[in-house]
Amino acid sequence: MEDTKGGANHTSVEIVEAMGEWFVRVVGNGEELTRSFDLESVALAFAESQRIRLGLKDFKRI
């Protein structure tokens, strides 16, 4: 599955830090999921697992 911009086929994994908390946003299969983590390492591991699951080349750090 390719990472595309916009549209129904948009698939991505993004990670961002805000106010000491780490957030991972996963968009795929027409659904969006956002999870929060206290530790960066756990957020990165989750983002990487979702990247692999969705068949993406990489995830975005925002």
N, CA, C, O and CB atoms as a CASP TS submission, in Angstrom:
PFRMAT TS
TARGET T0000
AUTHOR 0000-0000-0000
METHOD Language model
MODEL 1
PARENT N/A
ATOM      1  N   MET     1       0.847  -1.165   0.000  1.00  0.00           N
ATOM      2  CA  MET     1       0.000   0.000   0.000  1.00  0.00           C
ATOM      3  C   MET     1       0.894   1.230   0.000  1.00  0.00           C
ATOM      4  O   MET     1       1.832   1.300   0.795  1.00  0.00           O
ATOM      5  CB  MET     1      -0.965  -0.003   1.214  1.00  0.00           C
ATOM      6  N   GLU     2       0.638   2.180  -0.849  1.00  0.00           N
ATOM      7  CA  GLU     2       1.419   3.399  -0.963  1.00  0.00           C
ATOM      8  C   GLU     2       0.897   4.478  -0.036  1.00  0.00           C
ATOM      9  O   GLU     2      -0.292   4.511   0.282  1.00  0.00           O
ATOM     10  CB  GLU     2       1.414   3.895  -2.391  1.00  0.00           C
ATOM     11  N   ASP     3       1.781   5.357   0.397  1.00  0.00           N
ATOM     12  CA  ASP     3       1.395   6.536   1.171  1.00  0.00           C
ATOM     13  C   ASP     3       0.968   7.603   0.182  1.00  0.00           C
ATOM     14  O   ASP     3       1.798   8.111  -0.573  1.00  0.00           O
ATOM     15  CB  ASP     3       2.567   7.044   2.093  1.00  0.00           C
ATOM     16  N   THR     4      -0.297   7.949   0.172  1.00  0.00           N
ATOM     17  CA  THR     4      -0.809   8.937  -0.773  1.00  0.00           C
ATOM     18  C   THR     4      -1.353  10.132  -0.024  1.00  0.00           C
ATOM     19  O   THR     4      -1.669  10.041   1.162  1.00  0.00           O
ATOM     20  CB  THR     4      -1.894   8.330  -1.671  1.00  0.00           C
ATOM     21  N   LYS     5      -1.462  11.243  -0.709  1.00  0.00           N
ATOM     22  CA  LYS     5      -1.971  12.473  -0.099  1.00  0.00           C
ATOM     23  C   LYS     5      -3.451  12.616  -0.395  1.00  0.00           C
ATOM     24  O   LYS     5      -3.851  12.664  -1.558  1.00  0.00           O
ATOM     25  CB  LYS     5      -1.197  13.709  -0.610  1.00  0.00           C
ATOM     26  N   GLY     6      -4.272  12.684   0.656  1.00  0.00           N
ATOM     27  CA  GLY     6      -5.702  12.940   0.505  1.00  0.00           C
ATOM     28  C   GLY     6      -6.460  11.778  -0.093  1.00  0.00           C
ATOM     29  O   GLY     6      -5.872  10.768  -0.479  1.00  0.00           O
ATOM     30  N   GLY     7      -7.770  11.928  -0.168  1.00  0.00           N
ATOM     31  CA  GLY     7      -8.614  10.916  -0.779  1.00  0.00           C
ATOM     32  C   GLY     7      -8.867   9.728   0.117  1.00  0.00           C
ATOM     33  O   GLY     7      -8.338   9.633   1.225  1.00  0.00           O
ATOM     34  N   ALA     8      -9.687   8.822  -0.385  1.00  0.00           N
ATOM     35  CA  ALA     8     -10.103   7.659   0.391  1.00  0.00           C
ATOM     36  C   ALA     8      -8.950   6.696   0.655  1.00  0.00           C
ATOM     37  O   ALA     8      -8.998   5.924   1.613  1.00  0.00           O
ATOM     38  CB  ALA     8     -11.221   6.933  -0.326  1.00  0.00           C
ATOM     39  N   ASN     9      -7.900   6.733  -0.194  1.00  0.00           N
ATOM     40  CA  ASN     9      -6.795   5.797  -0.054  1.00  0.00           C
ATOM     41  C   ASN     9      -5.648   6.342   0.786  1.00  0.00           C
ATOM     42  O   ASN     9      -4.576   5.739   0.827  1.00  0.00           O
ATOM     43  CB  ASN     9      -6.285   5.419  -1.406  1.00  0.00           C
ATOM     44  N   HIS    10      -5.854   7.467   1.452  1.00  0.00           N
ATOM     45  CA  HIS    10      -4.794   8.068   2.269  1.00  0.00           C
ATOM     46  C   HIS    10      -4.414   7.118   3.402  1.00  0.00           C
ATOM     47  O   HIS    10      -5.264   6.696   4.186  1.00  0.00           O
ATOM     48  CB  HIS    10      -5.246   9.443   2.840  1.00  0.00           C
ATOM     49  N   THR    11      -3.133   6.790   3.475  1.00  0.00           N
ATOM     50  CA  THR    11      -2.619   5.919   4.523  1.00  0.00           C
ATOM     51  C   THR    11      -1.358   6.552   5.084  1.00  0.00           C
ATOM     52  O   THR    11      -0.444   6.894   4.333  1.00  0.00           O
ATOM     53  CB  THR    11      -2.338   4.481   3.985  1.00  0.00           C
ATOM     54  N   SER    12      -1.303   6.711   6.399  1.00  0.00           N
ATOM     55  CA  SER    12      -0.113   7.320   6.984  1.00  0.00           C
ATOM     56  C   SER    12       0.008   6.978   8.463  1.00  0.00           C
ATOM     57  O   SER    12      -0.957   6.579   9.115  1.00  0.00           O
ATOM     58  CB  SER    12      -0.144   8.837   6.797  1.00  0.00           C
ATOM     59  N   VAL    13       1.226   7.148   8.966  1.00  0.00           N
ATOM     60  CA  VAL    13       1.510   7.044  10.392  1.00  0.00           C
ATOM     61  C   VAL    13       2.322   8.286  10.744  1.00  0.00           C
ATOM     62  O   VAL    13       3.340   8.573  10.113  1.00  0.00           O
ATOM     63  CB  VAL    13       2.285   5.696  10.757  1.00  0.00           C
ATOM     64  N   GLU    14       1.864   9.020  11.759  1.00  0.00           N
ATOM     65  CA  GLU    14       2.525  10.252  12.171  1.00  0.00           C
ATOM     66  C   GLU    14       2.763  10.216  13.674  1.00  0.00           C
ATOM     67  O   GLU    14       1.965   9.657  14.427  1.00  0.00           O
ATOM     68  CB  GLU    14       1.684  11.493  11.777  1.00  0.00           C
ATOM     69  N   ILE    15       3.871  10.821  14.104  1.00  0.00           N
ATOM     70  CA  ILE    15       4.175  10.903  15.527  1.00  0.00           C
ATOM     71  C   ILE    15       4.508  12.352  15.869  1.00  0.00           C
ATOM     72  O   ILE    15       5.207  13.035  15.121  1.00  0.00           O
ATOM     73  CB  ILE    15       5.354   9.950  15.910  1.00  0.00           C
ATOM     74  N   VAL    16       4.000  12.805  17.001  1.00  0.00           N
ATOM     75  CA  VAL    16       4.223  14.185  17.431  1.00  0.00           C
ATOM     76  C   VAL    16       4.299  14.240  18.955  1.00  0.00           C
ATOM     77  O   VAL    16       3.618  13.487  19.651  1.00  0.00           O
ATOM     78  CB  VAL    16       3.096  15.117  16.905  1.00  0.00           C
ATOM     79  N   GLU    17       5.142  15.146  19.461  1.00  0.00           N
ATOM     80  CA  GLU    17       5.229  15.378  20.903  1.00  0.00           C
ATOM     81  C   GLU    17       4.522  16.683  21.220  1.00  0.00           C
ATOM     82  O   GLU    17       4.732  17.691  20.546  1.00  0.00           O
ATOM     83  CB  GLU    17       6.715  15.414  21.390  1.00  0.00           C
ATOM     84  N   ALA    18       3.685  16.664  22.244  1.00  0.00           N
ATOM     85  CA  ALA    18       2.982  17.865  22.681  1.00  0.00           C
ATOM     86  C   ALA    18       2.852  17.838  24.199  1.00  0.00           C
ATOM     87  O   ALA    18       2.287  16.902  24.765  1.00  0.00           O
ATOM     88  CB  ALA    18       1.582  17.974  22.005  1.00  0.00           C
ATOM     89  N   MET    19       3.373  18.860  24.847  1.00  0.00           N
ATOM     90  CA  MET    19       3.248  19.024  26.298  1.00  0.00           C
ATOM     91  C   MET    19       3.703  17.789  27.078  1.00  0.00           C
ATOM     92  O   MET    19       3.053  17.377  28.038  1.00  0.00           O
ATOM     93  CB  MET    19       1.811  19.343  26.654  1.00  0.00           C
ATOM     94  N   GLY    20       4.826  17.206  26.655  1.00  0.00           N
ATOM     95  CA  GLY    20       5.404  16.078  27.369  1.00  0.00           C
ATOM     96  C   GLY    20       4.780  14.730  27.078  1.00  0.00           C
ATOM     97  O   GLY    20       5.150  13.732  27.697  1.00  0.00           O
ATOM     98  N   GLU    21       3.847  14.682  26.152  1.00  0.00           N
ATOM     99  CA  GLU    21       3.170  13.434  25.788  1.00  0.00           C
ATOM    100  C   GLU    21       3.425  13.167  24.304  1.00  0.00           C
ATOM    101  O   GLU    21       3.566  14.102  23.516  1.00  0.00           O
ATOM    102  CB  GLU    21       1.625  13.509  26.093  1.00  0.00           C
ATOM    103  N   TRP    22       3.481  11.916  23.936  1.00  0.00           N
ATOM    104  CA  TRP    22       3.723  11.518  22.550  1.00  0.00           C
ATOM    105  C   TRP    22       2.438  10.963  21.957  1.00  0.00           C
ATOM    106  O   TRP    22       1.755  10.154  22.584  1.00  0.00           O
ATOM    107  CB  TRP    22       4.864  10.472  22.460  1.00  0.00           C
ATOM    108  N   PHE    23       2.114  11.400  20.747  1.00  0.00           N
ATOM    109  CA  PHE    23       0.901  10.973  20.067  1.00  0.00           C
ATOM    110  C   PHE    23       1.259  10.315  18.743  1.00  0.00           C
ATOM    111  O   PHE    23       2.103  10.813  17.997  1.00  0.00           O
ATOM    112  CB  PHE    23      -0.051  12.163  19.842  1.00  0.00           C
ATOM    113  N   VAL    24       0.609   9.189  18.457  1.00  0.00           N
ATOM    114  CA  VAL    24       0.769   8.503  17.180  1.00  0.00           C
ATOM    115  C   VAL    24      -0.594   8.479  16.510  1.00  0.00           C
ATOM    116  O   VAL    24      -1.572   7.989  17.074  1.00  0.00           O
ATOM    117  CB  VAL    24       1.346   7.049  17.363  1.00  0.00           C
ATOM    118  N   ARG    25      -0.642   9.015  15.299  1.00  0.00           N
ATOM    119  CA  ARG    25      -1.879   9.047  14.503  1.00  0.00           C
ATOM    120  C   ARG    25      -1.715   8.064  13.355  1.00  0.00           C
ATOM    121  O   ARG    25      -0.758   8.152  12.585  1.00  0.00           O
ATOM    122  CB  ARG    25      -2.194  10.500  13.966  1.00  0.00           C
ATOM    123  N   VAL    26      -2.651   7.128  13.243  1.00  0.00           N
ATOM    124  CA  VAL    26      -2.625   6.105  12.202  1.00  0.00           C
ATOM    125  C   VAL    26      -3.866   6.281  11.339  1.00  0.00           C
ATOM    126  O   VAL    26      -4.990   6.267  11.841  1.00  0.00           O
ATOM    127  CB  VAL    26      -2.561   4.663  12.815  1.00  0.00           C
ATOM    128  N   VAL    27      -3.654   6.448  10.034  1.00  0.00           N
ATOM    129  CA  VAL    27      -4.759   6.567   9.090  1.00  0.00           C
ATOM    130  C   VAL    27      -4.618   5.435   8.081  1.00  0.00           C
ATOM    131  O   VAL    27      -3.581   5.302   7.430  1.00  0.00           O
ATOM    132  CB  VAL    27      -4.770   7.972   8.379  1.00  0.00           C
ATOM    133  N   GLY    28      -5.664   4.618   7.953  1.00  0.00           N
ATOM    134  CA  GLY    28      -5.628   3.517   7.002  1.00  0.00           C
ATOM    135  C   GLY    28      -6.951   2.796   6.945  1.00  0.00           C
ATOM    136  O   GLY    28      -7.689   2.745   7.929  1.00  0.00           O
ATOM    137  N   ASN    29      -7.246   2.241   5.795  1.00  0.00           N
ATOM    138  CA  ASN    29      -8.482   1.485   5.591  1.00  0.00           C
ATOM    139  C   ASN    29      -9.719   2.310   5.933  1.00  0.00           C
ATOM    140  O   ASN    29     -10.706   1.783   6.445  1.00  0.00           O
ATOM    141  CB  ASN    29      -8.462   0.217   6.430  1.00  0.00           C
ATOM    142  N   GLY    30      -9.655   3.615   5.643  1.00  0.00           N
ATOM    143  CA  GLY    30     -10.800   4.484   5.890  1.00  0.00           C
ATOM    144  C   GLY    30     -11.039   4.823   7.348  1.00  0.00           C
ATOM    145  O   GLY    30     -12.083   5.382   7.686  1.00  0.00           O
ATOM    146  N   GLU    31     -10.090   4.495   8.221  1.00  0.00           N
ATOM    147  CA  GLU    31     -10.233   4.758   9.653  1.00  0.00           C
ATOM    148  C   GLU    31      -9.053   5.575  10.162  1.00  0.00           C
ATOM    149  O   GLU    31      -7.971   5.554   9.576  1.00  0.00           O
ATOM    150  CB  GLU    31     -10.349   3.439  10.439  1.00  0.00           C
ATOM    151  N   GLU    32      -9.273   6.294  11.260  1.00  0.00           N
ATOM    152  CA  GLU    32      -8.222   7.077  11.896  1.00  0.00           C
ATOM    153  C   GLU    32      -8.165   6.715  13.371  1.00  0.00           C
ATOM    154  O   GLU    32      -9.195   6.625  14.039  1.00  0.00           O
ATOM    155  CB  GLU    32      -8.464   8.599  11.708  1.00  0.00           C
ATOM    156  N   LEU    33      -6.953   6.509  13.876  1.00  0.00           N
ATOM    157  CA  LEU    33      -6.740   6.155  15.276  1.00  0.00           C
ATOM    158  C   LEU    33      -5.622   7.029  15.828  1.00  0.00           C
ATOM    159  O   LEU    33      -4.573   7.158  15.197  1.00  0.00           O
ATOM    160  CB  LEU    33      -6.396   4.637  15.434  1.00  0.00           C
ATOM    161  N   THR    34      -5.828   7.626  16.988  1.00  0.00           N
ATOM    162  CA  THR    34      -4.778   8.382  17.667  1.00  0.00           C
ATOM    163  C   THR    34      -4.572   7.780  19.048  1.00  0.00           C
ATOM    164  O   THR    34      -5.519   7.625  19.819  1.00  0.00           O
ATOM    165  CB  THR    34      -5.141   9.901  17.764  1.00  0.00           C
ATOM    166  N   ARG    35      -3.313   7.440  19.352  1.00  0.00           N
ATOM    167  CA  ARG    35      -2.972   6.878  20.664  1.00  0.00           C
ATOM    168  C   ARG    35      -1.946   7.777  21.319  1.00  0.00           C
ATOM    169  O   ARG    35      -1.103   8.361  20.637  1.00  0.00           O
ATOM    170  CB  ARG    35      -2.431   5.419  20.540  1.00  0.00           C
ATOM    171  N   SER    36      -2.009   7.894  22.629  1.00  0.00           N
ATOM    172  CA  SER    36      -1.040   8.714  23.359  1.00  0.00           C
ATOM    173  C   SER    36      -0.140   7.821  24.210  1.00  0.00           C
ATOM    174  O   SER    36      -0.549   6.756  24.673  1.00  0.00           O
ATOM    175  CB  SER    36      -1.762   9.760  24.246  1.00  0.00           C
ATOM    176  N   PHE    37       1.103   8.288  24.405  1.00  0.00           N
ATOM    177  CA  PHE    37       2.105   7.534  25.154  1.00  0.00           C
ATOM    178  C   PHE    37       2.902   8.489  26.033  1.00  0.00           C
ATOM    179  O   PHE    37       3.128   9.641  25.663  1.00  0.00           O
ATOM    180  CB  PHE    37       3.046   6.756  24.196  1.00  0.00           C
ATOM    181  N   ASP    38       3.323   8.010  27.190  1.00  0.00           N
ATOM    182  CA  ASP    38       4.160   8.809  28.085  1.00  0.00           C
ATOM    183  C   ASP    38       5.619   8.794  27.647  1.00  0.00           C
ATOM    184  O   ASP    38       6.339   9.772  27.849  1.00  0.00           O
ATOM    185  CB  ASP    38       4.043   8.298  29.517  1.00  0.00           C
ATOM    186  N   LEU    39       6.059   7.687  27.048  1.00  0.00           N
ATOM    187  CA  LEU    39       7.458   7.526  26.660  1.00  0.00           C
ATOM    188  C   LEU    39       7.628   7.571  25.148  1.00  0.00           C
ATOM    189  O   LEU    39       6.868   6.948  24.407  1.00  0.00           O
ATOM    190  CB  LEU    39       8.008   6.216  27.205  1.00  0.00           C
ATOM    191  N   GLU    40       8.642   8.321  24.695  1.00  0.00           N
ATOM    192  CA  GLU    40       8.932   8.409  23.263  1.00  0.00           C
ATOM    193  C   GLU    40       9.255   7.034  22.685  1.00  0.00           C
ATOM    194  O   GLU    40       8.804   6.707  21.587  1.00  0.00           O
ATOM    195  CB  GLU    40      10.099   9.375  23.011  1.00  0.00           C
ATOM    196  N   SER    41      10.026   6.228  23.403  1.00  0.00           N
ATOM    197  CA  SER    41      10.437   4.922  22.886  1.00  0.00           C
ATOM    198  C   SER    41       9.240   4.016  22.618  1.00  0.00           C
ATOM    199  O   SER    41       9.235   3.275  21.635  1.00  0.00           O
ATOM    200  CB  SER    41      11.385   4.245  23.866  1.00  0.00           C
ATOM    201  N   VAL    42       8.243   4.066  23.465  1.00  0.00           N
ATOM    202  CA  VAL    42       7.040   3.246  23.275  1.00  0.00           C
ATOM    203  C   VAL    42       6.241   3.769  22.087  1.00  0.00           C
ATOM    204  O   VAL    42       5.720   2.985  21.294  1.00  0.00           O
ATOM    205  CB  VAL    42       6.162   3.243  24.558  1.00  0.00           C
ATOM    206  N   ALA    43       6.143   5.086  21.961  1.00  0.00           N
ATOM    207  CA  ALA    43       5.435   5.682  20.823  1.00  0.00           C
ATOM    208  C   ALA    43       6.123   5.317  19.514  1.00  0.00           C
ATOM    209  O   ALA    43       5.457   4.987  18.533  1.00  0.00           O
ATOM    210  CB  ALA    43       5.357   7.213  20.972  1.00  0.00           C
ATOM    211  N   LEU    44       7.456   5.376  19.494  1.00  0.00           N
ATOM    212  CA  LEU    44       8.199   5.018  18.285  1.00  0.00           C
ATOM    213  C   LEU    44       8.004   3.549  17.923  1.00  0.00           C
ATOM    214  O   LEU    44       7.852   3.218  16.747  1.00  0.00           O
ATOM    215  CB  LEU    44       9.685   5.315  18.471  1.00  0.00           C
ATOM    216  N   ALA    45       8.008   2.673  18.913  1.00  0.00           N
ATOM    217  CA  ALA    45       7.796   1.246  18.654  1.00  0.00           C
ATOM    218  C   ALA    45       6.405   1.004  18.083  1.00  0.00           C
ATOM    219  O   ALA    45       6.241   0.209  17.157  1.00  0.00           O
ATOM    220  CB  ALA    45       7.991   0.427  19.944  1.00  0.00           C
ATOM    221  N   PHE    46       5.400   1.686  18.633  1.00  0.00           N
ATOM    222  CA  PHE    46       4.036   1.539  18.124  1.00  0.00           C
ATOM    223  C   PHE    46       3.941   2.075  16.697  1.00  0.00           C
ATOM    224  O   PHE    46       3.344   1.435  15.832  1.00  0.00           O
ATOM    225  CB  PHE    46       3.031   2.272  19.040  1.00  0.00           C
ATOM    226  N   ALA    47       4.529   3.251  16.446  1.00  0.00           N
ATOM    227  CA  ALA    47       4.505   3.835  15.101  1.00  0.00           C
ATOM    228  C   ALA    47       5.176   2.904  14.095  1.00  0.00           C
ATOM    229  O   ALA    47       4.672   2.714  12.988  1.00  0.00           O
ATOM    230  CB  ALA    47       5.201   5.211  15.096  1.00  0.00           C
ATOM    231  N   GLU    48       6.304   2.329  14.477  1.00  0.00           N
ATOM    232  CA  GLU    48       7.017   1.412  13.587  1.00  0.00           C
ATOM    233  C   GLU    48       6.184   0.162  13.302  1.00  0.00           C
ATOM    234  O   GLU    48       6.150  -0.308  12.165  1.00  0.00           O
ATOM    235  CB  GLU    48       8.368   1.016  14.199  1.00  0.00           C
ATOM    236  N   SER    49       5.522  -0.374  14.305  1.00  0.00           N
ATOM    237  CA  SER    49       4.698  -1.571  14.086  1.00  0.00           C
ATOM    238  C   SER    49       3.532  -1.264  13.151  1.00  0.00           C
ATOM    239  O   SER    49       3.162  -2.099  12.325  1.00  0.00           O
ATOM    240  CB  SER    49       4.168  -2.117  15.428  1.00  0.00           C
ATOM    241  N   GLN    50       2.958  -0.080  13.276  1.00  0.00           N
ATOM    242  CA  GLN    50       1.851   0.301  12.398  1.00  0.00           C
ATOM    243  C   GLN    50       2.345   0.566  10.975  1.00  0.00           C
ATOM    244  O   GLN    50       1.656   0.244  10.007  1.00  0.00           O
ATOM    245  CB  GLN    50       1.135   1.544  12.949  1.00  0.00           C
ATOM    246  N   ARG    51       3.541   1.155  10.851  1.00  0.00           N
ATOM    247  CA  ARG    51       4.134   1.367   9.529  1.00  0.00           C
ATOM    248  C   ARG    51       4.309   0.035   8.804  1.00  0.00           C
ATOM    249  O   ARG    51       3.975  -0.090   7.626  1.00  0.00           O
ATOM    250  CB  ARG    51       5.493   2.093   9.652  1.00  0.00           C
ATOM    251  N   ILE    52       4.826  -0.941   9.507  1.00  0.00           N
ATOM    252  CA  ILE    52       5.031  -2.267   8.922  1.00  0.00           C
ATOM    253  C   ILE    52       3.689  -2.905   8.572  1.00  0.00           C
ATOM    254  O   ILE    52       3.532  -3.459   7.484  1.00  0.00           O
ATOM    255  CB  ILE    52       5.820  -3.174   9.892  1.00  0.00           C
ATOM    256  N   ARG    53       2.728  -2.832   9.479  1.00  0.00           N
ATOM    257  CA  ARG    53       1.405  -3.424   9.249  1.00  0.00           C
ATOM    258  C   ARG    53       0.741  -2.846   8.008  1.00  0.00           C
ATOM    259  O   ARG    53       0.089  -3.571   7.255  1.00  0.00           O
ATOM    260  CB  ARG    53       0.506  -3.203  10.465  1.00  0.00           C
ATOM    261  N   LEU    54       0.904  -1.539   7.790  1.00  0.00           N
ATOM    262  CA  LEU    54       0.269  -0.872   6.652  1.00  0.00           C
ATOM    263  C   LEU    54       1.120  -0.909   5.384  1.00  0.00           C
ATOM    264  O   LEU    54       0.673  -0.465   4.326  1.00  0.00           O
ATOM    265  CB  LEU    54      -0.034   0.561   7.008  1.00  0.00           C
ATOM    266  N   GLY    55       2.336  -1.432   5.482  1.00  0.00           N
ATOM    267  CA  GLY    55       3.201  -1.550   4.316  1.00  0.00           C
ATOM    268  C   GLY    55       3.775  -0.226   3.833  1.00  0.00           C
ATOM    269  O   GLY    55       3.993  -0.041   2.636  1.00  0.00           O
ATOM    270  N   LEU    56       4.022   0.696   4.760  1.00  0.00           N
ATOM    271  CA  LEU    56       4.562   2.006   4.399  1.00  0.00           C
ATOM    272  C   LEU    56       6.083   2.005   4.479  1.00  0.00           C
ATOM    273  O   LEU    56       6.667   1.216   5.222  1.00  0.00           O
ATOM    274  CB  LEU    56       3.985   3.097   5.313  1.00  0.00           C
ATOM    275  N   LYS    57       6.727   2.888   3.714  1.00  0.00           N
ATOM    276  CA  LYS    57       8.185   3.005   3.739  1.00  0.00           C
ATOM    277  C   LYS    57       8.678   3.644   5.028  1.00  0.00           C
ATOM    278  O   LYS    57       9.716   3.254   5.563  1.00  0.00           O
ATOM    279  CB  LYS    57       8.668   3.816   2.546  1.00  0.00           C
ATOM    280  N   ASP    58       7.932   4.627   5.527  1.00  0.00           N
ATOM    281  CA  ASP    58       8.340   5.317   6.744  1.00  0.00           C
ATOM    282  C   ASP    58       7.141   5.980   7.399  1.00  0.00           C
ATOM    283  O   ASP    58       6.034   5.963   6.861  1.00  0.00           O
ATOM    284  CB  ASP    58       9.425   6.355   6.441  1.00  0.00           C
ATOM    285  N   PHE    59       7.377   6.565   8.568  1.00  0.00           N
ATOM    286  CA  PHE    59       6.334   7.349   9.217  1.00  0.00           C
ATOM    287  C   PHE    59       6.851   8.772   9.373  1.00  0.00           C
ATOM    288  O   PHE    59       8.052   9.025   9.272  1.00  0.00           O
ATOM    289  CB  PHE    59       5.929   6.735  10.602  1.00  0.00           C
ATOM    290  N   LYS    60       5.934   9.694   9.619  1.00  0.00           N
ATOM    291  CA  LYS    60       6.287  11.115   9.685  1.00  0.00           C
ATOM    292  C   LYS    60       6.415  11.567  11.127  1.00  0.00           C
ATOM    293  O   LYS    60       5.585  11.243  11.976  1.00  0.00           O
ATOM    294  CB  LYS    60       5.241  11.969   8.956  1.00  0.00           C
ATOM    295  N   ARG    61       7.485  12.331  11.389  1.00  0.00           N
ATOM    296  CA  ARG    61       7.636  13.024  12.674  1.00  0.00           C
ATOM    297  C   ARG    61       7.186  14.450  12.443  1.00  0.00           C
ATOM    298  O   ARG    61       7.732  15.156  11.595  1.00  0.00           O
ATOM    299  CB  ARG    61       9.125  12.963  13.222  1.00  0.00           C
ATOM    300  N   ILE    62       6.198  14.866  13.194  1.00  0.00           N
ATOM    301  CA  ILE    62       5.656  16.218  13.015  1.00  0.00           C
ATOM    302  C   ILE    62       6.149  17.100  14.144  1.00  0.00           C
ATOM    303  O   ILE    62       5.815  18.283  14.194  1.00  0.00           O
ATOM    304  CB  ILE    62       4.098  16.204  12.971  1.00  0.00           C
TER
END
